[in-house]
């Protein structure tokens, strides 16, 4: 019995060491070489998502960095597929925390927050842009609402705005349904009166391969 317990202890120690070295390898790829291997880095980040967060927390670094990198990797992986989708087949998901404190909009259990375009927050101008280009828009009360909206509306591509953790988890859930989703992080997180880079979001919303190729032609000239 003692020899069996000793063997069991050695096996356990070996497994711990193996896990440590694999986690170290994953950390090097995700944090240092993610631009070279975006898909592989995304796979490693998904596999070691929680351990990587714990590792950053141990070294007193912000664990949200893992989610931020995840969003960046998913943007890189799904960007081409997103750009090849017609504007009318895209859908924008905004968090309700972007609303002004004086927002008069009502919340529908089916449609989410129904913007009245009062102009008190950035949502109003984003909605006008979406309406102009026939892009569907959803101001979601939460991540689960986004999943239901995707099932109901069935867009071919999506754009999301949220804090790092919520955006990464939502992008994973939507992309798992075969819908390429890109994301824009909030400039200021929180539960109320958050903010987003409106110009960056507009550029992402209207991005296309055609526009990209024109820019490349201009550079060559």
Backbone bond lengths (Angstrom), bond angles and torsions (degrees), N, CA, C in turn:
res aa  C-N    CA-C-N  psi(-1)  N-CA   C-N-CA  omega(-1)  CA-C   N-CA-C  phi
1 X - - - 1.473 - - 1.535 112.97 -
2 X 1.349 118.93 -46.58 1.465 119.01 178.84 1.521 112.74 -58.72
3 X 1.363 116.67 -40.50 1.461 119.40 -179.71 1.523 111.15 -66.28
4 X 1.347 116.41 -35.58 1.470 119.97 178.26 1.525 110.40 -65.48
5 X 1.341 116.49 -42.38 1.467 120.83 179.16 1.531 110.81 -65.75
6 X 1.327 115.62 -37.03 1.465 119.45 177.85 1.524 110.33 -64.77
7 X 1.351 115.64 -42.74 1.469 120.63 177.63 1.526 110.86 -62.55
8 X 1.326 115.14 -42.32 1.463 119.86 179.31 1.526 110.77 -62.64
9 X 1.318 116.07 -40.07 1.460 120.52 177.95 1.515 111.81 -64.35
10 X 1.334 117.27 -40.08 1.466 121.35 178.92 1.524 110.88 -66.05
11 X 1.342 116.28 -41.01 1.467 120.28 178.65 1.529 109.89 -63.50
12 X 1.327 115.70 -43.32 1.468 119.99 179.56 1.530 110.71 -62.05
13 X 1.328 116.45 -44.16 1.459 121.04 179.10 1.524 110.93 -62.56
14 X 1.343 115.53 -40.17 1.464 120.30 178.79 1.523 110.88 -63.72
15 X 1.334 116.69 -41.42 1.464 120.90 178.73 1.523 111.06 -64.28
16 X 1.341 116.19 -40.90 1.470 120.80 178.43 1.522 110.52 -62.10
17 X 1.339 116.14 -44.00 1.466 120.69 179.66 1.527 111.02 -64.98
18 X 1.329 116.55 -41.62 1.466 120.89 178.29 1.528 110.58 -61.82
19 X 1.342 115.25 -45.18 1.461 119.57 179.03 1.522 110.64 -61.70
20 X 1.344 116.38 -40.49 1.463 120.50 179.80 1.523 110.87 -61.40
21 X 1.332 117.05 -45.96 1.463 120.59 -178.46 1.533 111.41 -68.46
22 X 1.332 117.14 -37.15 1.465 120.29 176.44 1.527 110.22 -65.40
23 X 1.341 115.89 -41.25 1.465 120.29 177.74 1.523 110.57 -64.65
24 X 1.317 117.18 -38.82 1.461 121.46 177.20 1.524 110.83 -63.85
25 X 1.334 116.02 -42.45 1.465 120.86 177.34 1.532 110.48 -62.54
26 X 1.336 115.86 -45.63 1.458 120.33 179.56 1.523 111.04 -61.64
27 X 1.332 116.56 -39.49 1.463 121.12 179.64 1.529 110.65 -63.05
28 X 1.326 116.35 -42.81 1.474 120.71 179.75 1.522 111.11 -62.42
29 X 1.327 116.26 -43.52 1.465 120.33 -179.63 1.521 110.39 -66.55
30 X 1.334 117.13 -49.67 1.467 122.13 -174.74 1.520 112.15 -66.48
31 X 1.328 117.14 -44.10 1.461 120.44 -174.12 1.528 114.04 -88.80
32 X 1.339 117.59 -26.54 1.459 119.64 -173.39 1.526 114.42 -111.78
33 X 1.343 117.84 -31.00 1.467 119.76 -173.60 1.527 112.41 -126.81
34 X 1.308 117.68 25.74 1.462 119.91 -175.47 1.525 113.45 -65.85
35 X 1.334 117.75 -28.78 1.464 120.15 -179.75 1.524 111.52 -70.35
36 X 1.318 116.84 -26.52 1.470 120.65 -179.94 1.533 111.72 -80.21
37 X 1.324 115.99 -33.90 1.462 120.54 -176.85 1.536 109.86 -131.42
38 X 1.330 118.15 67.54 1.474 119.56 -174.28 1.526 114.42 -60.97
39 X 1.325 117.62 -44.05 1.469 119.90 -178.40 1.530 111.26 -68.61
40 X 1.314 117.00 -43.49 1.457 120.61 178.75 1.527 110.24 -66.27
41 X 1.336 115.96 -39.72 1.462 120.19 178.00 1.524 110.96 -63.83
42 X 1.325 116.10 -39.46 1.467 119.98 178.49 1.529 110.64 -65.29
43 X 1.327 116.17 -39.16 1.469 120.48 177.22 1.531 110.55 -62.17
44 X 1.331 116.83 -45.82 1.460 120.78 -179.90 1.527 111.27 -65.40
45 X 1.330 116.30 -40.41 1.461 119.60 179.90 1.524 111.17 -64.61
46 X 1.335 116.31 -40.08 1.463 120.12 178.32 1.524 110.77 -65.80
47 X 1.328 115.86 -37.87 1.459 121.27 -177.71 1.527 111.94 -71.26
48 X 1.333 115.96 -38.31 1.468 120.80 -176.20 1.529 112.04 -114.41
49 X 1.309 116.24 31.62 1.464 120.81 -175.26 1.527 112.39 -56.33
50 X 1.306 117.28 -55.32 1.471 120.43 -178.27 1.535 112.65 -67.81
51 X 1.360 119.03 -46.25 1.474 118.25 177.76 1.531 113.11 -59.00
52 X 1.346 117.47 -37.00 1.465 120.30 178.78 1.528 110.74 -64.82
53 X 1.322 116.17 -38.58 1.469 119.65 177.61 1.530 110.36 -65.71
54 X 1.318 115.44 -41.09 1.465 119.47 179.03 1.527 110.46 -65.34
55 X 1.334 116.19 -36.53 1.465 120.63 179.21 1.523 110.77 -64.09
56 X 1.339 116.88 -43.91 1.461 120.38 178.12 1.523 110.93 -64.92
57 X 1.336 115.37 -40.83 1.460 119.15 178.17 1.522 111.70 -62.21
58 X 1.328 117.02 -37.31 1.466 121.38 179.21 1.530 110.79 -62.10
59 X 1.337 115.91 -37.88 1.469 120.56 179.25 1.534 112.14 -91.42
60 X 1.348 115.46 15.87 1.463 122.91 176.43 1.528 112.51 57.90
61 X 1.329 115.45 39.55 1.453 122.11 173.80 1.524 108.41 -108.65
62 X 1.326 116.77 158.71 1.460 121.09 -177.06 1.528 110.69 -70.19
63 X 1.347 118.40 115.30 1.474 121.14 179.82 1.524 113.30 -61.23
64 X 1.340 116.96 -22.10 1.466 120.21 179.76 1.525 111.73 -62.40
65 X 1.330 116.93 -17.34 1.468 120.83 177.98 1.519 111.01 -59.10
66 X 1.337 117.34 -34.20 1.465 121.36 178.69 1.523 110.32 -62.68
67 X 1.332 116.83 -43.73 1.464 120.74 178.97 1.528 111.08 -67.98
68 X 1.329 116.87 -38.24 1.470 120.63 178.57 1.524 110.55 -62.20
69 X 1.318 116.31 -42.47 1.467 120.40 177.22 1.522 109.97 -65.65
70 X 1.329 116.49 -38.78 1.461 120.08 177.48 1.512 112.35 -60.04
71 X 1.328 116.82 -43.28 1.468 121.41 177.48 1.522 110.25 -62.66
72 X 1.328 116.00 -44.52 1.467 120.62 179.57 1.529 111.63 -61.43
73 X 1.332 116.81 -42.13 1.463 120.67 179.57 1.523 111.51 -66.11
74 X 1.333 116.59 -41.84 1.460 119.45 179.87 1.531 110.65 -67.05
75 X 1.325 116.97 -35.51 1.469 119.83 174.86 1.520 110.64 -60.28
76 X 1.326 115.94 -42.19 1.462 120.93 -179.88 1.527 111.71 -66.90
77 X 1.323 115.96 -42.50 1.472 120.89 -176.36 1.528 111.63 -70.32
78 X 1.332 117.60 -39.98 1.468 121.08 -172.49 1.526 114.08 -101.73
79 X 1.326 117.98 1.81 1.462 120.49 -174.44 1.527 112.86 -60.75
80 X 1.323 117.75 -47.84 1.468 120.62 -177.37 1.525 111.44 -62.50
81 X 1.324 116.33 -43.25 1.468 119.83 178.97 1.528 110.53 -64.91
82 X 1.327 116.25 -38.00 1.466 120.26 177.87 1.524 110.99 -63.74
83 X 1.322 116.54 -46.73 1.473 121.25 -176.94 1.524 112.43 -65.03
84 X 1.314 117.51 -27.41 1.466 120.67 -178.60 1.527 112.39 -81.50
85 X 1.338 117.18 -3.33 1.465 121.45 -179.74 1.522 110.41 -89.57
86 X 1.337 119.09 132.66 1.470 121.21 177.78 1.526 111.53 -57.96
87 X 1.335 116.38 148.41 1.463 120.68 -178.48 1.524 111.71 -57.00
88 X 1.330 115.86 -38.46 1.462 120.13 -176.92 1.531 113.07 -69.27
89 X 1.337 116.59 -11.11 1.469 120.67 179.52 1.527 111.45 -102.25
90 X 1.333 117.27 6.15 1.454 121.18 -178.35 1.523 111.18 -98.49
91 X 1.324 115.01 162.38 1.461 120.23 179.28 1.520 109.42 -142.24
92 X 1.320 115.28 135.22 1.460 121.75 179.38 1.524 109.99 -104.47
93 X 1.327 115.24 129.85 1.462 120.78 176.93 1.530 108.79 -112.86
94 X 1.326 114.90 120.23 1.454 121.15 178.34 1.529 109.62 -113.97
95 X 1.339 117.69 147.70 1.461 119.67 176.53 1.525 110.28 -83.05
96 X 1.299 117.12 146.30 1.458 119.71 -178.59 1.533 112.62 -67.91
97 X 1.342 117.01 -14.59 1.464 119.54 179.00 1.531 112.36 -68.94
98 X 1.341 117.93 -9.88 1.469 120.81 175.10 1.532 111.48 -75.24
99 X 1.316 116.48 -14.19 1.462 120.65 -177.60 1.526 111.46 -64.70
100 X 1.329 114.50 149.78 1.462 120.60 172.81 1.529 108.76 -72.07
101 X 1.328 116.39 154.79 1.462 120.21 177.95 1.527 111.27 -64.51
102 X 1.342 116.09 -22.27 1.467 120.49 179.66 1.529 112.60 -97.02
103 X 1.342 116.74 14.33 1.468 121.34 -176.91 1.531 111.11 -59.04
104 X 1.342 117.57 126.59 1.465 121.05 -179.78 1.532 113.79 -90.72
105 X 1.337 117.04 0.33 1.471 120.92 -174.19 1.521 112.09 -67.75
106 X 1.328 114.22 148.54 1.463 120.95 176.27 1.527 109.42 -96.92
107 X 1.327 115.92 157.50 1.461 121.44 179.24 1.523 109.24 -106.12
108 X 1.340 114.80 120.80 1.459 120.75 178.65 1.524 108.91 -97.80
109 X 1.334 118.83 136.39 1.470 120.64 178.40 1.527 112.34 -65.55
110 X 1.337 116.87 -15.73 1.459 121.15 -178.97 1.527 111.92 -101.98
111 X 1.346 117.60 -41.48 1.462 121.71 -173.77 1.520 113.45 -105.03
112 X 1.315 118.39 -8.07 1.458 120.40 -176.80 1.514 110.83 82.83
113 X 1.319 116.93 -150.74 1.467 121.27 178.86 1.527 108.68 -73.94
114 X 1.324 116.74 125.75 1.467 121.62 -178.41 1.528 109.51 -98.55
115 X 1.319 115.27 95.56 1.469 122.30 -175.99 1.532 111.01 -60.12
116 X 1.338 116.52 132.96 1.454 122.45 178.26 1.525 112.11 -100.07
117 X 1.350 116.06 6.82 1.471 122.70 178.18 1.525 111.49 53.43
118 X 1.327 115.87 47.77 1.469 120.33 179.10 1.523 112.01 -77.08
119 X 1.329 116.97 -16.91 1.463 120.63 177.63 1.516 114.69 86.21
120 X 1.325 117.37 7.77 1.468 119.69 -177.06 1.530 113.01 -83.10
121 X 1.342 117.65 -8.90 1.467 120.68 177.30 1.527 109.51 -148.29
122 X 1.326 116.56 175.57 1.465 122.62 -175.23 1.523 112.17 -68.62
123 X 1.311 118.09 -19.97 1.460 121.21 -178.09 1.520 111.41 -58.60
124 X 1.323 116.51 -36.66 1.464 121.46 -177.99 1.529 112.17 -57.63
125 X 1.342 117.14 -49.97 1.471 119.73 -178.63 1.525 111.46 -70.87
126 X 1.317 117.38 -30.88 1.462 119.93 176.57 1.525 111.12 -68.50
127 X 1.318 116.35 -37.62 1.464 120.43 178.31 1.536 110.56 -66.08
128 X 1.322 116.62 -40.14 1.468 120.10 178.30 1.521 110.53 -62.01
129 X 1.336 116.47 -41.91 1.469 120.53 178.75 1.529 110.50 -63.83
130 X 1.328 116.44 -43.01 1.464 120.36 179.47 1.526 111.12 -64.13
131 X 1.309 116.89 -43.03 1.469 120.70 178.91 1.523 110.95 -62.72
132 X 1.329 115.74 -38.51 1.470 120.85 -179.42 1.522 111.72 -63.76
133 X 1.317 116.67 -36.00 1.473 121.03 -176.50 1.529 112.46 -106.29
134 X 1.307 116.85 11.68 1.471 123.37 177.64 1.532 112.37 59.44
135 X 1.325 115.66 34.93 1.459 121.46 174.43 1.532 107.83 -91.07
136 X 1.305 117.24 128.68 1.456 120.04 178.63 1.526 109.83 -70.06
137 X 1.308 115.94 146.63 1.461 120.29 -179.58 1.525 109.98 -132.81
138 X 1.309 115.12 141.21 1.466 120.65 178.75 1.525 108.30 -138.36
139 X 1.325 116.15 123.34 1.462 121.38 175.43 1.521 105.53 -98.38
140 X 1.311 115.52 101.12 1.468 121.37 -167.05 1.523 113.18 -92.37
141 X 1.323 117.16 136.02 1.467 121.21 175.02 1.529 113.12 -72.41
142 X 1.345 117.76 -15.17 1.463 119.88 -179.27 1.512 111.80 -177.02
143 X 1.354 115.59 173.24 1.455 120.91 -177.20 1.513 114.10 -63.15
144 X 1.328 117.64 -37.70 1.460 120.84 179.38 1.522 110.74 -64.57
145 X 1.326 116.41 -33.84 1.462 120.68 178.49 1.528 110.05 -64.07
146 X 1.342 116.50 -37.94 1.465 121.13 178.64 1.520 110.30 -60.32
147 X 1.334 116.68 -44.57 1.464 120.69 -179.39 1.529 110.92 -60.83
148 X 1.330 116.46 -42.35 1.468 119.95 179.59 1.525 111.03 -67.20
149 X 1.332 116.22 -38.31 1.467 120.38 179.70 1.526 110.93 -65.99
150 X 1.322 116.99 -37.52 1.471 121.25 177.98 1.517 110.14 -64.15
151 X 1.334 117.14 -42.95 1.461 120.98 178.54 1.531 110.72 -63.79
152 X 1.323 116.79 -36.96 1.464 120.73 -176.25 1.533 111.93 -78.57
153 X 1.333 117.07 -46.04 1.470 121.09 -173.73 1.526 112.71 -87.24
154 X 1.318 117.47 -26.83 1.464 123.67 179.94 1.535 113.64 50.84
155 X 1.328 118.12 59.31 1.475 119.73 175.47 1.523 109.79 -71.51
156 X 1.327 116.13 162.08 1.469 120.11 177.73 1.520 111.50 -93.78
157 X 1.331 116.87 -13.68 1.464 122.59 176.40 1.520 107.67 -156.98
158 X 1.323 115.93 159.66 1.463 118.59 -176.52 1.519 111.25 -146.15
159 X 1.339 114.61 155.36 1.463 123.20 173.71 1.520 106.87 -124.61
160 X 1.318 116.48 134.75 1.454 119.99 179.25 1.512 111.90 -123.52
161 X 1.319 116.04 149.80 1.465 122.88 175.06 1.518 107.35 -129.43
162 X 1.322 117.16 130.02 1.466 120.47 179.47 1.525 109.05 -175.29
163 X 1.320 115.92 -179.67 1.462 121.38 173.22 1.533 108.00 -72.95
164 X 1.345 118.46 163.96 1.474 120.53 -173.68 1.524 115.12 -51.50
165 X 1.330 118.24 -51.47 1.465 120.44 -175.74 1.522 111.68 -64.06
166 X 1.340 117.13 -50.67 1.468 120.63 -177.76 1.524 111.48 -63.91
167 X 1.332 116.88 -39.08 1.463 119.96 -178.65 1.524 110.97 -67.44
168 X 1.322 117.19 -44.47 1.469 120.31 179.93 1.526 111.18 -61.82
169 X 1.332 116.86 -45.61 1.464 120.41 -178.89 1.535 110.80 -65.75
170 X 1.332 117.13 -39.79 1.465 120.31 179.12 1.519 111.30 -67.04
171 X 1.339 117.14 -42.23 1.460 120.75 179.20 1.519 110.82 -62.89
172 X 1.318 117.33 -38.25 1.466 120.62 177.37 1.526 110.65 -63.81
173 X 1.323 116.11 -44.19 1.465 120.51 -177.40 1.525 111.55 -66.23
174 X 1.335 117.04 -42.38 1.462 120.98 -178.05 1.525 110.76 -72.19
175 X 1.328 117.30 -43.27 1.468 121.10 179.76 1.522 111.30 -64.39
176 X 1.332 116.76 -30.95 1.464 120.54 178.07 1.518 111.33 -64.55
177 X 1.323 117.19 -19.54 1.467 122.21 177.13 1.527 112.04 -89.10
178 X 1.331 116.68 9.02 1.459 121.13 178.37 1.511 113.74 82.87
179 X 1.336 117.34 16.74 1.468 121.79 -178.97 1.523 108.20 -110.79
180 X 1.352 117.92 114.22 1.468 119.34 179.44 1.529 110.59 -65.28
181 X 1.313 116.28 125.55 1.460 120.85 -178.37 1.516 110.18 -127.63
182 X 1.323 115.64 133.22 1.462 121.51 174.91 1.525 107.47 -114.39
183 X 1.316 116.25 162.80 1.456 118.43 -174.56 1.516 113.65 -138.41
184 X 1.328 115.12 154.44 1.468 123.39 174.41 1.524 107.04 -125.53
185 X 1.309 116.53 123.45 1.460 120.71 -178.71 1.525 111.71 -76.16
186 X 1.314 115.38 147.95 1.454 120.62 174.54 1.534 109.74 -64.78
187 X 1.318 116.16 144.13 1.462 120.08 175.21 1.518 110.36 -72.75
188 X 1.327 114.41 -35.07 1.458 120.78 179.84 1.515 108.35 -135.38
189 X 1.320 116.42 117.58 1.456 120.34 -178.53 1.521 111.11 -86.05
190 X 1.317 115.19 174.02 1.453 120.86 -178.24 1.522 109.17 138.59
191 X 1.298 116.05 177.91 1.465 120.10 -177.99 1.522 112.98 -92.05
192 X 1.331 118.21 -17.15 1.471 121.27 -178.46 1.533 110.30 -140.06
193 X 1.329 114.38 149.80 1.477 121.79 174.50 1.521 112.87 48.76
194 X 1.312 116.39 50.13 1.465 120.61 176.34 1.532 108.86 -81.35
195 X 1.335 116.36 -178.21 1.460 119.74 -175.85 1.522 109.95 -145.71
196 X 1.328 116.32 154.01 1.454 122.69 178.71 1.518 108.97 -139.88
197 X 1.314 116.74 152.57 1.467 121.88 175.28 1.521 107.85 -73.67
198 X 1.329 116.23 97.90 1.468 121.52 -174.00 1.524 111.84 -62.69
199 X 1.329 117.99 -39.31 1.462 120.80 -177.30 1.526 110.64 -68.26
200 X 1.317 116.46 -40.01 1.466 120.12 176.79 1.521 110.15 -64.03
201 X 1.311 116.60 -43.80 1.467 120.77 -179.43 1.528 111.09 -63.45
202 X 1.318 117.19 -40.53 1.468 120.75 178.32 1.532 110.46 -62.78
203 X 1.342 116.26 -41.73 1.464 120.28 178.97 1.522 110.97 -62.88
204 X 1.326 117.06 -40.20 1.465 121.51 178.34 1.525 110.25 -66.81
205 X 1.317 116.76 -42.21 1.465 120.93 -179.06 1.519 112.02 -59.12
206 X 1.331 116.56 -39.42 1.466 121.11 -174.61 1.523 113.28 -99.61
207 X 1.316 117.43 7.15 1.468 120.88 -177.65 1.519 111.15 -64.50
208 X 1.323 115.29 141.23 1.471 120.60 177.74 1.514 109.37 -153.90
209 X 1.335 116.45 160.88 1.464 121.39 178.31 1.521 110.56 -65.51
210 X 1.336 116.97 -35.47 1.465 120.97 -178.59 1.515 110.29 -62.04
211 X 1.342 115.83 -44.72 1.451 120.32 -179.85 1.520 110.88 -65.56
212 X 1.318 114.45 -36.10 1.450 120.45 -179.64 1.527 111.47 -65.68
213 X 1.338 115.98 -43.36 1.458 120.56 -178.29 1.527 110.92 -67.03
214 X 1.335 117.92 -34.79 1.463 121.41 177.01 1.526 110.76 -64.06
215 X 1.322 116.15 -40.97 1.459 120.35 178.57 1.520 110.29 -64.52
216 X 1.338 117.22 -38.63 1.461 120.70 178.90 1.523 111.32 -66.26
217 X 1.351 117.41 -37.92 1.456 121.84 178.33 1.532 110.98 -64.22
218 X 1.329 115.75 -41.05 1.469 120.15 179.25 1.522 110.78 -63.15
219 X 1.333 116.97 -39.29 1.458 121.09 -180.00 1.521 110.58 -66.06
220 X 1.341 116.08 -39.01 1.466 120.00 -179.69 1.531 111.87 -67.99
221 X 1.352 116.42 -32.03 1.465 120.45 179.11 1.532 110.55 -73.85
